[in-house]
Amino acid sequence: MTIQLPGPGVYRIDPTGSRIAVRAKHRFGTGTVRGTFELTGGEIAVAVPHEGSTVRADASAASFESGSSARDRNVRSRRFLDAEAHPAISFTSTAFDQVDGVWHLRGTLTARGVTAAADFAVESLELGATDLLVSATARVDRYAHGITAAKGMAGRHLELTVTARATRQA
């Protein structure tokens, strides 16, 4: 799939048009849990050449919602995200490159105060006159962030899909 990349500039992430969708297995892989996090801000700096582009994005750990208030409280609790002590989840890119026709945003993801590598594959990018809408996916190992509670009952790997709307800054 060919993705047209935007021209150079800085784009500010709009929290109202952005979110992170989470999908994980639970009950020893027999069920699927879906949830979301709110993006709270960040920016996309597009460079020429595009490989010099960078991204920084922040989300609220306390914003996790799955449709089950008991599960949501548990995920936000000290047992998992410890949202009170670690309110922010953040991503900072370290590289942007293309492999086999797919653009990858490589960097670090910090959750619960622990930083680990993350690789997001850009799935789609829609360009407007002054904004863009990008969707990227990653598979994240929660154990790499020290989140090891409920082994088996809660899946080790999470599938994240970030959808971010960003507006070009003057």
C-alpha angles and dihedrals in degrees: 000000000000117000121197108222121215125250120264119291145092119283121194116217112241109218093202092061097038139075146154118238116204128199124182139161120242139176092050092311097308097110140037127227120202125193145149141228126203118240108226099191148303140143142253115215110197115203137184114265090039092225087075092061120118137199133199120182133174131199134184115248089202091058095072111132129175103161092261113094092198092052092044092053090047094051091048092046129096087265092070124001099001088213093182093060095032107032097166133068111192141184125200120183123227100177141015116198144148123242121180091344095309122111114225127199107204124189147103130307119202118201127160088004094298122113123211136163119276131185118199120193113211107235101177142356125192118191124209130180093273104000144049137209116210131182123195134170135209139174110227128194107218091198088065086065094049092256100135105141121128097018108200094010091066118038120249095221127056126199109218124195114188117198111187130180112199133183124214114247120227 
